[in-house]
Amino acid sequence: MTDAIPQVSEHGAVWWGTYPEAGLGTPSGLGEGLWRQTAADAHLALELPTPSFVVAHPDRALLYAISETDDTEVHAIDVSDPEQPRVVSTVLTGGASGCHLLLSGDARTLYVSHYMSGDLAVVQLDEQGMPLADVPAQVFGHEGSGPREDRQEASHAHSAGFGPGGHHVLVADLGTDELRRYAIQQDGLLEDHGIAATLPPGAGPRHFAVRGEWIYVLSELDHRLRALRWDAASGTAAVVFDIASTTAPQRTGDEINDSHVLLATDDVLLLGVRGCDVISVVDLSPEGEPRYRGCFDAGHWPRHFAVVGDRLHVGAERGHEVRTFALADVLALPPEPEVGHIATLPFSTAPLPSPACVVAHPA
């Protein structure tokens, strides 16, 4: 570890959504909220119940944060004065335990994934980035289950993203081992078009990244990265490549839980693996094949991470810290010298209770 790397660029800041300090599943509203991290420090800027996922408006000083509670809410937050952010609008989404937000490219629609109820909600925004109503324009439920009785007893929508070509919203359903498919209409509303892909039973798809015709799906339950090739004519995808998310051994917790996948560059994927407590570096061939290179120590329970400028910011949820790595060091990680090797890279650290999500300061 070193303090030679600044926490963030001296020209900007990042925002962190946090769980209650005692962790996910404990009562909310006990001091968690949005933290602002600058080159000088990290501090609680706004108390909110369990803001586990945050996205930024591309043009306005607005953040959108989801409260992962039984009655999920999405908050629009004015950060024009970053030292005194304030909630300016709240939408009750109609689902339980909302855990992910997806903002459309034109910043006129939010797509809200709910883990416990399995719903996908659609929240329309006006030209100023404010919700058009205090309830969603649409809510899509889903039925189904998987073989893991403890985790797949019902649908669990864990995240949403745009499919190749940008004509569909795809939902990674951990409970049903499916990528659900919704066609995007001109106004941002959706039409349910069924299932784009079915993964092996017990996979538990959590997050995915898209590059060209390829969808890279990270599965939480079976610790695999799968590369699916998209067929635009049918709106479906099929598994072509399948590799382990890491060779590293489990080090903490009761089981391994893969967490997040990020396309760091056009030919490098980063995978978070909790329990092993590493981020894996995976190279992508021109033909789309993923090739595991190695992994590095990312702190206790790396839940979410993002590249901001020339740095990689990692939230170590159970370690109650955020780590910042030079992206160049991550991309230069050498191949593992032996199976299971965990590399150590220089990083700076800041204490922060139960970090769940990071997003760059909006423009």
Disulfide bonds with the S-S distance in Angstrom:
none
